Amino acid sequence: MSQLQQRAVTGECALWSFDVAGFCFTPCVPYAWQPIGEVSAVPTSSHGRRVHVLGLLQRNNARVPYGVEGKIDTSVLVECCEQLSQQLDKRTDVFLDTAPVHRSREFVAHIAQWVKRGLMVKYVPSYAPELNLIEILWRCMKYDW
């Protein structure tokens, strides 16, 4: 990957990390202080509602988020990559993890047309999620922020 990083630094190509993360708006409050005899309740109108974010991230922190309410399936991923491939001005390498939806027949069937437009899909090894930079962003958002 160092050769690709060098080419990205010189502007020959663009490198993006791509992944999906889900966020739930139902608050998790395992305990709280309240007066004796009173019950504290945290009202929520979004019980069980989840928002998924498809994200692209570069080393310089440039990012492109796509928010999706509901299920993420192959057709959503294909549409995201389709839109990206139509906006390219130079070769672009996108790194994905090996999730089944990223390797589905429908997704793989589109890779050839994306390559013609300059979008190269590459997979990081399943045992090394830290190679996909956006995984670090998702972890910070979910557990630190």
Residue pairs with C-beta under 8 A, 6 or more apart in sequence:
1 131
4 13
4 15
4 93
5 15
5 59
7 13
8 14
8 15
8 58
8 59
11 90
12 90
12 91
13 90
13 91
13 92
13 93
14 58
14 88
14 90
14 91
14 92
14 93
15 58
15 59
15 92
15 93
15 95
16 56
16 57
16 58
16 64
16 92
16 93
16 94
16 95
17 56
17 57
17 58
17 94
17 95
17 132
17 133
17 134
17 135
18 54
18 55
18 56
18 57
18 94
18 95
18 96
18 132
18 134
19 54
19 55
19 96
19 97
19 132
19 134
19 135
19 138
20 52
20 53
20 54
20 55
20 72
20 77
20 99
21 52
21 53
21 55
21 138
21 141
21 142
22 50
22 51
22 52
22 53
22 72
23 50
23 51
23 52
23 53
23 141
23 142
24 48
24 49
24 50
25 44
25 46
25 49
25 50
25 51
26 44
26 46
26 47
26 48
26 49
27 42
27 44
29 42
32 40
33 40
34 40
49 69
50 69
50 70
51 67
51 68
51 69
52 67
52 68
52 69
52 70
52 71
52 72
53 65
53 66
53 67
53 68
54 65
54 66
54 68
54 72
54 76
54 77
54 80
55 63
55 64
55 65
55 66
55 134
55 137
55 138
56 63
56 64
56 65
56 84
56 94
56 134
57 63
57 133
57 134
57 137
59 133
63 137
64 84
66 80
68 76
72 101
73 101
74 101
74 104
74 106
74 107
75 106
77 101
77 102
77 107
78 106
78 107
78 110
81 94
81 107
81 110
81 114
81 119
81 121
82 110
82 114
84 92
84 94
84 119
85 113
85 114
85 117
85 118
85 119
86 117
88 117
88 118
88 119
90 118
91 118
91 120
92 118
92 119
92 120
93 120
93 122
94 119
94 120
94 121
94 122
95 122
95 123
95 124
95 131
95 132
96 102
96 121
96 122
96 123
96 124
96 132
97 123
97 124
97 126
97 129
97 132
97 135
98 123
98 124
98 125
98 126
101 107
102 123
103 123
111 121
114 120
114 121
115 121
124 131
124 132
125 131
129 135
130 136
